[in-house]
Amino acid sequence: KSFRHVQWPQFYRQLCAEGSPLSDRLLGASADDVHPVRVLDFGCSIGLFLQLANGVGWDSYGVEPDVALARYAQERLGLNVYNGVLSDAHFPDGFFDIVVSFQVFEHLLNPADEMREIARVLRPGGWIAVDVPSIDNVWFRFLRGRHRHFATSQHLYFYTPVTVSHLLEKAGFEVVKVDFPPRSLSLEHVCKHHVALYSRWASVLLLRLLERLNLLQRGVSINMRDVVCVYGRKKAL
């Protein structure tokens, strides 16, 4: 139920769509390979991106440490997901053409180690996209510790576009593009998980109004530049 408010597939479709950093350039870079484009979703959750990647003809793999999420992806969606950490999956060197990671690196105890392992399993010239919360924005400067990124104790690291870029570069990647992707959320999600952080009474009033208008599940596109996606390419040997 927690996934019904967040319309992630729209953002994933944007990544797979023609003209995106993970489509034309990536597919072109793999055009001479004998295998279909292999993509790894590092921290794939229930596998929504993997479904879309399969739909565009990519050979998709996921790694997810949460047992319940991995089992849902495997049993309900029929996806190729390894339940555990990346280093225990024992993928060969240079196995993947693309690695993506959405909202994962802020939760990791050793992000630099994980990035080096990603670099190992990605082929030279392969591409990576890392999407994390960013604290380099006007909203964070105004709200400081009340910003929504600090609402959970599960966030161990807080990034800016510069620090994410450095993380990639230290693992041997060339940063190609820094983007601030929008998120498509239901109005119910916005009220319960955004507005409520700052005003409980305003959240309750808005929820009641939206329910009466039958607009709770209406999707809206939000871009507060508090999420950054950095695209990189592994340097060729």
C-alpha positions in Angstrom: 0.0 0.0 0.0 2.9 2.4 0.7 3.7 2.4 -3.1 0.3 3.5 -4.3 0.9 7.2 -3.6 4.2 7.5 -5.4 4.0 7.3 -9.1 7.6 6.3 -9.7 7.0 4.7 -13.2 6.7 8.1 -14.8 10.2 9.1 -13.7 11.5 5.7 -14.8 9.8 6.0 -18.2 11.5 9.4 -18.6 14.8 7.6 -18.1 14.0 4.9 -20.7 12.4 7.3 -23.1 14.0 8.2 -26.4 16.4 11.1 -26.0 17.2 10.5 -22.3 20.7 9.9 -21.1 19.8 6.2 -20.5 18.4 5.6 -23.9 20.0 6.8 -27.2 23.5 7.2 -26.0 23.5 4.0 -23.9 21.8 1.9 -26.5 24.2 3.3 -29.1 27.2 2.5 -27.0 26.0 -1.2 -26.8 24.9 -1.5 -30.4 27.9 -3.6 -31.4 27.5 -6.1 -28.5 26.2 -9.6 -29.2 24.0 -9.5 -26.0 21.0 -7.3 -25.3 21.8 -4.3 -23.1 22.3 -5.5 -19.5 21.0 -3.2 -16.8 21.4 -3.5 -13.0 19.1 -1.7 -10.6 21.1 -1.4 -7.4 18.5 -1.3 -4.6 15.6 -2.1 -6.9 12.8 -2.3 -4.3 9.8 -4.1 -5.9 11.3 -3.8 -9.4 9.2 -1.1 -11.1 12.2 0.1 -13.1 13.1 -3.4 -14.1 9.6 -3.9 -15.5 10.0 -0.9 -17.7 13.5 -1.8 -18.7 12.3 -5.3 -19.8 9.7 -3.6 -21.8 12.2 -1.7 -24.0 14.2 -4.9 -24.6 16.9 -4.6 -21.9 18.2 -7.7 -20.0 17.4 -6.5 -16.5 18.8 -7.5 -13.1 18.1 -6.2 -9.6 19.7 -6.3 -6.2 17.6 -5.7 -3.1 18.6 -6.4 0.5 15.1 -6.2 1.9 13.6 -9.7 1.9 9.9 -8.7 1.5 10.6 -6.3 -1.3 12.8 -8.8 -3.2 10.3 -11.6 -2.7 7.5 -9.4 -4.1 9.7 -8.6 -7.2 10.6 -12.3 -7.7 7.3 -14.0 -7.0 4.6 -11.5 -7.9 6.4 -9.7 -10.8 8.6 -12.5 -12.0 11.8 -10.4 -12.0 15.4 -11.4 -11.8 16.2 -10.0 -8.4 19.0 -11.0 -6.1 18.1 -10.7 -2.4 21.2 -9.5 -0.6 24.1 -7.1 -1.2 25.8 -6.5 -4.5 29.2 -8.0 -3.4 27.5 -11.3 -2.5 25.8 -11.6 -5.9 29.2 -12.4 -7.5 28.5 -10.8 -10.9 31.5 -11.0 -13.3 33.7 -8.0 -14.0 32.2 -5.7 -16.6 29.0 -7.7 -16.8 26.6 -4.7 -17.1 26.2 -2.0 -19.6 24.1 0.2 -17.3 23.7 0.5 -13.6 21.0 2.6 -12.0 20.3 3.4 -8.4 17.3 5.4 -7.1 17.1 6.8 -3.6 19.6 4.2 -2.2 23.0 5.8 -1.5 21.7 8.0 1.4 20.9 4.7 3.3 24.3 3.0 2.8 26.9 2.6 5.6 29.8 2.5 3.1 28.7 4.3 -0.1 32.3 4.5 -1.5 32.7 0.7 -1.2 29.4 0.1 -2.9 30.3 2.5 -5.7 33.6 0.7 -6.3 31.7 -2.6 -6.5 29.4 -1.0 -9.1 32.4 0.1 -11.1 33.7 -3.4 -11.0 30.6 -5.0 -12.5 30.1 -2.2 -15.1 31.9 -2.6 -18.4 34.4 0.1 -19.5 32.4 2.7 -21.3 29.2 1.7 -19.5 26.8 4.1 -17.9 25.6 4.8 -14.4 22.7 7.0 -13.0 22.6 7.7 -9.3 19.5 9.4 -7.9 19.7 10.7 -4.3 18.1 13.5 -2.1 20.0 16.8 -2.3 20.4 19.4 0.4 21.8 22.0 -2.0 18.6 24.0 -2.6 16.7 27.0 -1.3 14.2 24.9 0.6 17.0 23.3 2.7 18.6 26.6 3.4 15.3 27.9 4.7 14.1 24.9 6.6 17.4 23.4 7.8 16.7 20.6 10.2 13.0 20.7 9.5 13.5 19.7 5.8 11.8 16.5 4.8 15.2 14.8 4.1 15.8 14.8 7.9 12.4 13.3 8.7 13.7 9.7 8.8 16.6 8.3 10.7 17.3 5.9 7.8 19.1 8.7 5.9 22.8 8.2 6.9 24.3 10.5 4.3 23.2 13.9 2.9 24.4 14.8 -0.6 24.8 17.7 -2.9 25.4 17.5 -6.7 29.1 18.1 -6.0 29.5 15.4 -3.4 27.6 12.8 -5.5 29.8 13.7 -8.5 32.9 13.3 -6.3 31.7 9.9 -5.2 31.4 8.8 -8.9 34.7 10.3 -9.9 36.6 8.6 -7.1 35.3 5.2 -8.3 36.6 5.8 -11.8 33.5 7.4 -13.5 33.4 10.5 -15.7 30.4 12.7 -14.7 28.4 13.5 -17.9 25.2 15.1 -16.7 23.7 16.5 -13.5 19.9 16.6 -13.5 17.1 17.5 -11.1 14.3 15.2 -12.1 10.6 16.0 -11.1 8.6 13.5 -9.1 5.0 12.6 -9.8 3.1 12.2 -6.6 -0.5 11.8 -5.7 -2.1 14.7 -3.8 -2.7 12.4 -0.9 1.0 11.6 -0.7 1.9 15.3 -0.9 -0.5 16.1 2.0 0.5 13.1 4.2 4.2 13.1 3.7 5.1 16.7 2.8 2.6 19.2 4.1 2.2 17.2 7.4 5.9 17.7 8.2 5.3 21.4 8.6 1.7 21.7 9.5 -0.5 18.8 10.7 -3.7 20.9 10.8 -3.1 22.1 7.2 -2.5 18.5 6.1 -5.8 17.3 7.7 -7.8 20.2 6.2 -6.4 19.6 2.7 -7.0 15.9 2.9 -10.6 16.4 3.8 -11.1 18.9 1.0 -9.4 16.7 -1.6 -11.5 13.7 -0.4 -14.7 15.7 -0.9 -13.5 16.7 -4.3 -12.4 13.1 -5.1 -8.9 14.4 -5.9 -6.8 12.4 -3.5 -5.3 10.2 -6.2 -4.8 13.1 -8.7 -1.1 13.1 -9.7 1.0 16.2 -9.7 4.5 16.9 -10.9 6.8 18.4 -8.3 10.3 19.6 -8.7 11.8 21.4 -5.6 15.4 20.6 -6.8 15.9 18.6 -3.6 16.5 15.4 -5.6 19.5 15.1 -7.9 20.4 12.5 -10.5 24.0 12.3 -11.6 24.9 10.4 -14.8 28.3 9.1 -15.4 30.3 6.9 -17.7 33.0 4.4 -16.7 36.3 5.4 -18.2 37.5 3.1 -20.9 40.7 1.1 -20.3 
